[in-house]
């Protein structure tokens, strides 16, 4: 790592400085974009040593790239991990991680609700490779679900789109007692709010497209863990699957990380106000936001999150028709399926992010026809409140 990234440094300092230094050849402060696909190793012996792993150095951008490495270093520092490896998308990061950690005949347990893409991996992709994925609704069900074949426990927290909160410390405790690895998707919380590795989790994954990039103009994923696990995941995901992050995308993600703590704090403060507004509105049946005392995971969230996040979902009275009316009436908040942007975004999960998930599973998770997901951006909260009240008024 290029600059001092000791744990004593604050999150905002790490976001700015970790993983990079001024370019030695030009003095450029911004990390240069290295577009080279291959790198000279100089002589025969050096090439042999680099390919064998005996000596460090760049060889081929599918394996490693200087710009991508700067992003990886920054992410490792923010999550408090030994190393990181970046991918083309969050789903690429998740698939590479799972393929590196499980084999045919193994079992994997996933806790709570999952993003629709991850749900598809668990229910359709892994079984094709002889891996059995088992769902449990709560951490309290883990002990009974673990068998001699269990290799991995996977969780999102807060989860997508129900904002359920998984107790990571308890999950890690149970897993270690059975010598099972743990993987946490930290996309919604970001390292600014939760650091899963510090709670005992083995591997952290992110869709870097979301809060990490933060501006809706880049796509990527990243995994943070011990150096040993990162090397194993890098081999599968980059050398074998070829899901390497573009240096152009890496540059955008580095830029996004520099303001991540500021953006997350601003969005969280606004989200806390908007959640209270929604909870008090007669057109809203229920609000799913960890910051509300009514949320079943509120106490766990208070222990493992520094704030309660910028995402929420809420159930509108009137089902799909009410959701359609509300979403189409919004003027400032944009209808889109991503999240973590500077812009506030809203969507109808049952017909978008979770449309490929079977209806009976959606119903089991609570992804109903009246559910709306809202990602709060960094606009003035008074303007967002006015827009949301205006859309809700159409349901009266």
N, C-alpha and C positions, 0 to 999 in steps of 0.2 A: 504494500500500500504506500502511496507516494507521500502522504502527509500523516502527521501524528493522529491516530484515530483511537487513542486510549479511551476506555469507558468514561473517564472523567469529562470528556468533551460532551457538550450538549447536542441535542438532536439537530438544531438549526445549524450549528457549526459543522457537524458531520455532513449534513445535506449539502453544504456549500463546498467543503474542502476535501472530504474523504475520496480516495481513489484516483486523485489527479494531482498534477503539478504543472507549472508553466512548461511549455514545450522547450526542451533543451536546445534545439537548433534555431528557434525563432523567438523564444520568449513569450509566445502566444499564451494567454491565460486560459482561454477556452480550449478544451481538448480538441486537437485536430481530428478531422475525419480521415481515417486511413482506408482508402479504397482498394488497396492492393489485395489481390487474391492469393499471391504467393510471396514468400520472403526468402531472400538469399541466406544460406547458412555458411557461405564462404568456401569451405573445403569439405572433402570427403568425410574425414573423421568427425568434424562438427555435426554434419548432417546425420551421420550414424548415431551420434550421442543424443542429438535432439529427438530423433524418432524413437529411440529406445527409452527416452525419459531420463537419461543420465544427466543431461544439462538442459537448462531452460532456454527458451527462445521461440519466436514465431516461425511457423512453417507454412501454414495454409489457413485461409480465413474461415474455412468450415470448422477447423479445430479451435482456433483462437484468433482474435483480432485486437489490436491496441485500443481502438475506440470502444469496442465492446468490453474489453478488460477494465477500462476506467469505470464504465457503468457497473460492472460486476463488483468491483472494489467498493464503490459507493454503497451498493445494496448490502454487501456483506457487513460493512461498518454500521449501517443503520439498523440492521436486524441483529447485530451482535454475533454474527457467525464467522467461522473460519474462512469460508469461501463461498462463491456464488457462481452460477452459470446461467447465461441468458439464452432465450429462445425466441422464435418468431412470434409466439402468442402465448397467452396463458394456458390454453388447451395443449399446446405443444409442450409446455413445461410440465403440466400435470401428466400427460401421457408418457413422456420420457421418464419422469420420476417413477411412475407405477411400473413401467416395463423394466426399469432397472432394479426394482425392489421385490417384485413377485415373479414366480415361475409357474408353469403348468402344475396343477395339483395343490397350489396354495390357496388360502382363503384371505380375503380382505374384508374388514368391517368398516362401513361408513355410518357416521352418526348424524342424525337430524336431516334437515332439508339440504339439497345440493342444487347448484346452478344446473340448468337443463343440459348443457353440454357435458358436464361432469357426470350427471345422472345417466346420460347415454353411454358413456364409457363404462360405468359400473354395470349396467344392465344388459348391454349388447356387445361391447367390444371385448371386455375382459373374459367373458364366458367363451368366446371363440378361441381364446388361447389357453383354455383349461383352468382359468382362475375363477373361483366362486366369490362373488361379492354379496355380502350380507348386510342388510340395513337394520339398524336399531334406532329407535326414536330418541332415546335419552342415554346419557352417560351411565346412568344407573343400571342399564341393561347390558353393559359391556361384559362384565364378568361372566354372565351366563352364556354369552355368545362366543367367547374365545374358546378355541379348540387347539389341539396340537398342530393343526395346519395353518393357524392364523399367523400371518407375517406382518400385516400392516393394518393400522387403524387410521382412517382418513376423516377429517372434519373441516367444515367451513365455519368460521365464527367472526362476526355475525354472518348468518347464512342467507342465501339468496333464494327467494325474495322475502322470506318470512321474518328475517332478522332474529332468528333464534340464536341463543348464546350457548356455546359449548364450553364447559369448564375445562380448560386446557391443562391446568395443574393436576386435576383429578384424572383426566384422560391419560396423561403421561405417567402418573403413579401406577395406575392399573396396568398399562402397557408394559412398563418396565418390570413389574412383578412377574409378568409372563414372558419376558424377553421378546416383546413385539415392538416393531418400529411404529412411530407416529408421524403423520404428515398433516400439517394444518395449512389451509388456504387462508391467507391473511389479507386478501385483496380489499375487503370492505374496511378493515380496521387500519391497515397500513402500520408500519413500525412506529409511527407517531403515537398511536393509541394502544397497541398491543405488541409485545415482543415474545412470540411463542417459544423461541429457543430458551429464553430466560425462565420460562415456566416448565421446562423439561421436554418440550417437543423436539423431535429429531430433525425434521425437514420442514421448511417453510416454502410455500409456493405463492406466486402472485401472477395475476394478469396485470402486467405493467401498462397495458393499454388504458387502464382506469386512472386511479389517483396518481400513480407514479408519473405517467406522462402528463396527465392532468389538463391537456389542452385540446383533446379530441383530434390530434393530428399524427398519432403514432400508434403502432401496434407492436406488442412484445410481451414476453413472459420471463420470469426469473425464478430460480430455485436457490435457496440459501441453506447451508448445512455445514457439517464438518467437512474438512478437505477430502477425507476418504469417500464419503457419500457423494459429494459433488463430483469427484473424479469418475465415479461409477456412472452417475447420471449423465455427465458430459460425454462419456464414451458411447452410451446408448443413444442419447438425444442428438448429438452433433456428428460423431464419427460414423454412426450406423444409420440413424434416421435422417440426418442432414438438416435438422431444423434450426440452423444458425441465424442469429439476429443480424440484420443489416447494420453496417456502421452508421448509415444515415439515421436509421431508427434509434440506434444507441445514442447518437448525439442529441436527438430530441428528448430522449428519456433522461439523459444527464441534465439537460436544461430544466426539465420538469422537476427533477428531484431537488434542485436548488431552492425551489419555493414550496416544496411539499409541506413542511410543517406550518408555514403561514397559511397556505390554502386550506389545509385540513382544519386548523383551528377556526378560521373564519366560517367555513361551511358547517362545522359542528355547532358553533354558537347560533347560527341561523336555524339549523335543523331542530335544535332544542325548543326554540320558540314556535316553529311551525308545527311540531308534533303536538304541543299543547293546544294550539289553535284548532287542529283537526280533532283532537280528543273531545273538545268542548262543542263541536258543531253537530247539530241534530241530523244532518244528512249522512254522517259517518257512524257506522256500526261499531268499528273497532280500529285502533291504531296499533301497529306493531313497530315499536321503537324502544330500544334498550334503556333509553334515558327516562322513560316514564315509569313511575312506581307500579303501575298496573301491568307492566311487562313481566312475564314469568321468569325471565333471565336477568332481571334488573340487579339483584344482589351480586350475582356472579360477574356481571358487566362492571359493577362498581369496583370489584376486586381486581379484575384483569385488564381494564381499559382506563386510560387517563381521561378520556371524554367518551361520549356515547355514539359518535359517528355522524355521518352526513346522509345516511340512507334510512328510509322508512318505507313501510307499506301500510296501506289502510283499506279497510273493507267499506265500500259504499252501500248504503241501503238501496235496493233497486237492481242489483246484479249488473249484468253486462251492459244494459241500456244506460244505467247510471254512469258506469265507467266511461262509456263512449261519449256521453254528453259532457261529462266533466273534462275529459282529455281534449275534446274538440273545442271546448270553450276557453282553454288556456291560451294566453297570448304571449306572455313573457317566458314561461316554462315551455321547453321544446319537447315534443313527442319523439323519443328516440330510445333505443334499447341499451345504450352504454350507460356509464356512470362514472363518478369521480372527476367530471370535467369542471372547468371554471363556470360553464353554463349549467343551469338547472335543467334536468331532464326527467321525463315521466313516461311510463309505459304501462301496458296491460299485460302482465306476465302470462296469463292463460292463453293469449292469442299471439304472443311474441316469444319471449325468452324460454317459456316452458311449453310451447305449443306442441313440440315433438314428444313430450312426456305423456304417457297414457293418462286418460282422465281419472281413472281410479287412483293412480298414484298422486296426481295433482290434488284430488280431493283429500287423500290421506295426509298430504303435507299442508293443506289449507289454502292452496292456490285456486281460489274460487273465481267465478266469473265477475264478481264485484271488486276484486282486488286490484289496486293501483300501486305501483312502486314509484317512489320519488327520490331522485338523487339531487340533493340541494347543492347549488353552486356557490359562487362568491359574490353574487349580486347583493345590493342593499336589501336587507331582510324585509323592510317595510314594503318595498316594491313586490317582492315575492308573496308576502301575505296578502296584499291587495289583489294580485292576480289569482291566487288560490281562492280567496273569498268570492271573487267575481265568478269563477267557474262553479263553485259550490252553490252559489245563488240560483243557478239554472236548474238545480235539483229540487228546489223548494216546491 
